[in-house]
Amino acid sequence: MRVDSAPPDPFSLRPKRVHEAEGRGRRAFALFQAARHSGPLVWILPAHAVEVPMLRGLPKGVGERLHLLRPVNETDLLWCIEEALRAAPVGLVIAEPSQPLSLTAGRRFQLAAEAGQTTGLMLIQTDAGSNATETRWNCEPMASNPDSTLHHWTLKKNKQGTLRSWILNWNGASAAVHMVSEAGERYQPAEPAR
């Protein structure tokens, strides 16, 4: 039996599967994942969406690989997602459906991701995901210093493991995060400053 000394990366999305992120920080989570995946990136959002990723403001190396698709209705958006997931050279498909995902749509996405060996990330509204999803993340920004943005990411559904929550600092420029230490119980008074 082999035991690895390094803990597994808790933020790695299982390949060939579709995952979901919800909350106000879901786009930051998507950019974090985009910076970590190699190959072409596809971001699918409705044509009526006001906020669009600004290519020059993305993490290094992401803008050059990113392809934006803007379908005009939800049916076309679901079709685009499925076809992009089937496209073998695509490293990550990020999509922003405006309607809740049905179990049928979620299952079709999983089958398409397996066929194309592609990872998918659906940016959903809270509680609008599919039961077929591999993992579901709740991503919220936190108040912090003016020069830093803390994030609170919670893995709230995981078909392959346990659920957890992290507070981390990510500046958006790279794929590296800095974990914020958890508060511990103190049974003795703190040492006085000298």
One Martini backbone bead per residue (centre of mass of N, CA, C, O) as a GRO file, in nm:
protein
  194
    1MET     BB    1   0.095   0.038   0.025
    2ARG     BB    2   0.049   0.369  -0.076
    3VAL     BB    3   0.173   0.678   0.070
    4ASP     BB    4   0.112   1.006   0.049
    5SER     BB    5   0.241   1.304   0.183
    6ALA     BB    6   0.075   1.469   0.000
    7PRO     BB    7  -0.188   1.644  -0.022
    8PRO     BB    8  -0.456   1.687  -0.179
    9ASP     BB    9  -0.611   1.892  -0.397
   10PRO     BB   10  -0.908   2.054  -0.310
   11PHE     BB   11  -0.942   2.227  -0.609
   12SER     BB   12  -0.969   1.988  -0.784
   13LEU     BB   13  -1.115   1.887  -1.070
   14ARG     BB   14  -1.265   1.636  -1.196
   15PRO     BB   15  -1.219   1.478  -1.467
   16LYS     BB   16  -1.478   1.423  -1.690
   17ARG     BB   17  -1.659   1.645  -1.543
   18VAL     BB   18  -1.927   1.812  -1.371
   19HIS     BB   19  -1.952   2.131  -1.221
   20GLU     BB   20  -2.039   2.362  -0.946
   21ALA     BB   21  -2.109   2.722  -0.898
   22GLU     BB   22  -2.193   2.941  -0.630
   23GLY     BB   23  -2.234   3.267  -0.585
   24ARG     BB   24  -2.061   3.572  -0.585
   25GLY     BB   25  -1.768   3.394  -0.639
   26ARG     BB   26  -1.790   3.213  -0.905
   27ARG     BB   27  -1.601   3.366  -1.106
   28ALA     BB   28  -1.342   3.340  -0.943
   29PHE     BB   29  -1.340   3.033  -0.949
   30ALA     BB   30  -1.329   3.010  -1.259
   31LEU     BB   31  -1.058   3.159  -1.294
   32PHE     BB   32  -0.895   2.970  -1.121
   33GLN     BB   33  -0.949   2.721  -1.303
   34ALA     BB   34  -0.845   2.836  -1.572
   35ALA     BB   35  -0.545   2.869  -1.470
   36ARG     BB   36  -0.521   2.538  -1.418
   37HIS     BB   37  -0.595   2.488  -1.712
   38SER     BB   38  -0.531   2.343  -2.004
   39GLY     BB   39  -0.591   2.480  -2.286
   40PRO     BB   40  -0.875   2.540  -2.407
   41LEU     BB   41  -1.131   2.789  -2.345
   42VAL     BB   42  -1.483   2.790  -2.250
   43TRP     BB   43  -1.732   3.059  -2.251
   44ILE     BB   44  -2.079   3.046  -2.155
   45LEU     BB   45  -2.314   3.310  -2.234
   46PRO     BB   46  -2.556   3.505  -2.253
   47ALA     BB   47  -2.636   3.766  -2.463
   48HIS     BB   48  -2.775   3.939  -2.213
   49ALA     BB   49  -2.524   3.965  -2.067
   50VAL     BB   50  -2.346   4.221  -1.913
   51GLU     BB   51  -2.121   4.046  -1.795
   52VAL     BB   52  -1.786   4.027  -1.919
   53PRO     BB   53  -1.497   3.910  -1.979
   54MET     BB   54  -1.188   4.073  -1.953
   55LEU     BB   55  -0.911   3.988  -2.109
   56ARG     BB   56  -0.691   4.182  -1.967
   57GLY     BB   57  -0.803   4.093  -1.658
   58LEU     BB   58  -0.683   3.824  -1.668
   59PRO     BB   59  -0.508   3.580  -1.609
   60LYS     BB   60  -0.231   3.456  -1.703
   61GLY     BB   61  -0.310   3.287  -2.014
   62VAL     BB   62  -0.627   3.305  -2.052
   63GLY     BB   63  -0.708   3.506  -2.284
   64GLU     BB   64  -0.563   3.341  -2.522
   65ARG     BB   65  -0.766   3.071  -2.463
   66LEU     BB   66  -1.035   3.226  -2.488
   67HIS     BB   67  -1.385   3.139  -2.560
   68LEU     BB   68  -1.669   3.317  -2.654
   69LEU     BB   69  -2.015   3.240  -2.595
   70ARG     BB   70  -2.348   3.390  -2.727
   71PRO     BB   71  -2.633   3.282  -2.685
   72VAL     BB   72  -2.982   3.374  -2.724
   73ASN     BB   73  -3.074   3.104  -2.574
   74GLU     BB   74  -3.120   2.833  -2.369
   75THR     BB   75  -3.110   2.611  -2.582
   76ASP     BB   76  -2.841   2.702  -2.711
   77LEU     BB   77  -2.675   2.689  -2.454
   78LEU     BB   78  -2.704   2.383  -2.401
   79TRP     BB   79  -2.582   2.299  -2.670
   80CYS     BB   80  -2.306   2.434  -2.636
   81ILE     BB   81  -2.219   2.279  -2.388
   82GLU     BB   82  -2.229   1.992  -2.505
   83GLU     BB   83  -2.034   2.044  -2.747
   84ALA     BB   84  -1.789   2.147  -2.583
   85LEU     BB   85  -1.755   1.886  -2.411
   86ARG     BB   86  -1.699   1.704  -2.676
   87ALA     BB   87  -1.444   1.868  -2.724
   88ALA     BB   88  -1.134   1.741  -2.688
   89PRO     BB   89  -0.930   2.005  -2.670
   90VAL     BB   90  -1.079   2.097  -2.426
   91GLY     BB   91  -1.014   2.188  -2.090
   92LEU     BB   92  -1.256   2.411  -2.031
   93VAL     BB   93  -1.601   2.453  -1.930
   94ILE     BB   94  -1.783   2.754  -1.905
   95ALA     BB   95  -2.112   2.818  -1.758
   96GLU     BB   96  -2.428   3.039  -1.769
   97PRO     BB   97  -2.708   2.951  -1.669
   98SER     BB   98  -3.040   3.094  -1.618
   99GLN     BB   99  -3.148   2.815  -1.557
  100PRO     BB  100  -3.233   2.549  -1.417
  101LEU     BB  101  -3.107   2.231  -1.386
  102SER     BB  102  -3.168   1.936  -1.499
  103LEU     BB  103  -3.117   1.606  -1.484
  104THR     BB  104  -3.092   1.566  -1.789
  105ALA     BB  105  -2.883   1.784  -1.847
  106GLY     BB  106  -2.669   1.685  -1.644
  107ARG     BB  107  -2.632   1.405  -1.776
  108ARG     BB  108  -2.550   1.502  -2.058
  109PHE     BB  109  -2.296   1.650  -1.962
  110GLN     BB  110  -2.149   1.406  -1.846
  111LEU     BB  111  -2.135   1.245  -2.112
  112ALA     BB  112  -1.982   1.465  -2.273
  113ALA     BB  113  -1.730   1.480  -2.089
  114GLU     BB  114  -1.646   1.188  -2.131
  115ALA     BB  115  -1.622   1.194  -2.444
  116GLY     BB  116  -1.420   1.464  -2.439
  117GLN     BB  117  -1.240   1.487  -2.186
  118THR     BB  118  -1.393   1.714  -2.011
  119THR     BB  119  -1.428   2.000  -1.815
  120GLY     BB  120  -1.694   2.128  -1.609
  121LEU     BB  121  -1.845   2.466  -1.530
  122MET     BB  122  -2.119   2.572  -1.349
  123LEU     BB  123  -2.279   2.889  -1.320
  124ILE     BB  124  -2.499   2.924  -1.063
  125GLN     BB  125  -2.763   2.960  -0.898
  126THR     BB  126  -2.892   2.922  -0.612
  127ASP     BB  127  -3.027   2.608  -0.622
  128ALA     BB  128  -2.984   2.544  -0.971
  129GLY     BB  129  -2.899   2.255  -0.987
  130SER     BB  130  -2.782   1.932  -1.043
  131ASN     BB  131  -2.776   1.597  -0.938
  132ALA     BB  132  -2.536   1.513  -1.152
  133THR     BB  133  -2.321   1.645  -1.011
  134GLU     BB  134  -2.013   1.615  -0.868
  135THR     BB  135  -1.983   1.923  -0.774
  136ARG     BB  136  -2.050   2.181  -0.515
  137TRP     BB  137  -1.997   2.532  -0.492
  138ASN     BB  138  -1.950   2.787  -0.249
  139CYS     BB  139  -1.894   3.139  -0.334
  140GLU     BB  140  -1.745   3.392  -0.119
  141PRO     BB  141  -1.683   3.694  -0.035
  142MET     BB  142  -1.471   3.888   0.185
  143ALA     BB  143  -1.393   4.088   0.418
  144SER     BB  144  -1.103   4.314   0.393
  145ASN     BB  145  -0.848   4.440   0.294
  146PRO     BB  146  -0.789   4.663   0.037
  147ASP     BB  147  -0.539   4.464  -0.089
  148SER     BB  148  -0.757   4.227  -0.040
  149THR     BB  149  -0.913   3.896  -0.111
  150LEU     BB  150  -1.137   3.707   0.039
  151HIS     BB  151  -1.238   3.360   0.052
  152HIS     BB  152  -1.536   3.142   0.064
  153TRP     BB  153  -1.510   2.792   0.026
  154THR     BB  154  -1.769   2.545  -0.037
  155LEU     BB  155  -1.817   2.202  -0.018
  156LYS     BB  156  -2.158   2.078  -0.065
  157LYS     BB  157  -2.082   1.866  -0.301
  158ASN     BB  158  -1.966   1.507  -0.305
  159LYS     BB  159  -1.926   1.200  -0.465
  160GLN     BB  160  -1.598   1.135  -0.356
  161GLY     BB  161  -1.641   1.285  -0.063
  162THR     BB  162  -1.596   1.537   0.140
  163LEU     BB  163  -1.685   1.811   0.327
  164ARG     BB  164  -1.584   2.165   0.298
  165SER     BB  165  -1.397   2.456   0.426
  166TRP     BB  166  -1.256   2.777   0.303
  167ILE     BB  167  -1.003   3.021   0.362
  168LEU     BB  168  -0.883   3.257   0.114
  169ASN     BB  169  -0.608   3.394  -0.081
  170TRP     BB  170  -0.669   3.564  -0.399
  171ASN     BB  171  -0.536   3.779  -0.659
  172GLY     BB  172  -0.578   3.667  -0.981
  173ALA     BB  173  -0.278   3.618  -1.122
  174SER     BB  174  -0.295   3.314  -1.029
  175ALA     BB  175  -0.306   2.963  -0.911
  176ALA     BB  176  -0.245   3.073  -0.630
  177VAL     BB  177  -0.296   3.006  -0.282
  178HIS     BB  178  -0.383   3.130   0.048
  179MET     BB  179  -0.415   3.000   0.342
  180VAL     BB  180  -0.623   3.037   0.614
  181SER     BB  181  -0.615   3.006   0.924
  182GLU     BB  182  -0.754   2.849   1.169
  183ALA     BB  183  -0.925   2.879   1.441
  184GLY     BB  184  -0.827   2.835   1.773
  185GLU     BB  185  -0.805   2.704   2.075
  186ARG     BB  186  -0.744   2.866   2.387
  187TYR     BB  187  -0.607   2.771   2.718
  188GLN     BB  188  -0.413   3.015   2.714
  189PRO     BB  189  -0.251   3.279   2.741
  190ALA     BB  190  -0.095   3.502   2.574
  191GLU     BB  191   0.192   3.614   2.482
  192PRO     BB  192   0.371   3.871   2.543
  193ALA     BB  193   0.493   4.141   2.408
  194ARG     BB  194   0.850   4.248   2.344
   0.00000   0.00000   0.00000
